[in-house]
Amino acid sequence: MKRIFLIALLLIACRREPAVIATTDTRSPIEVAYVGAPEMKVFTKADDTAPLQTTFLNGESISVLAKKGDWIEVRTVFGSGWAHASDLTTAAAAKAEEENPTPKFARPPSPVTQPGAHGIVYIEANVNDQGEVTSGKIITNTTGSDTLAEQNLAALKMSKFYPIVRKGLRTPFVYYYRVDY
């Protein structure tokens, strides 16, 4: 009886579907490049209307697997995806950017207009590691209008920067903003 039960159990075990094994894209990269844009969107296909797969930030290194016109196929944690080749930069340019990063607006300040105003408003702003302006002060105002300078400061506080990444860590920074009238 035990023998029949073991044979039946063995037959049932052998009839199961084979396990599905996840595969990893093992292709060797044709190039290692760096993101030169503030952020690089990676799509499931080489098409801006395709679903967004992931996003890489400025300065991150990526493995390029293939090129197709203005598009590149890059390795991601999901396998691979497609991005614009124009979002890449060289290793030398990425190193220079990391040593002396250039802040870039994700949402620039709204323009403050004042017909007939002449002069300069110069503002110093503290930006946190998320790209948000946390404080600011007016350094120079030669327009003769304190209201105009305060409006520019308020507009700058509503703006947002792409985070600056150094050695893989987001870093706060000081930004100097100049408006000429």
ABEGO torsion letter per residue (X at the ends): XAAAAAAAAAAAAAABBBBBBBBBBABBBABBBBBABABBBBBABBBAABBBABBBBBGBBBBBABBBEABBBBBBAAGBBBBBAAABBBAAAAAAAAABBBBBBABBBBBBBBBGBBEBBBBBBBBBAAGBBABBBBABBAAGBAAAAAAAAAAAAABBBBBBBBGGBBBBBBBBBBBBX
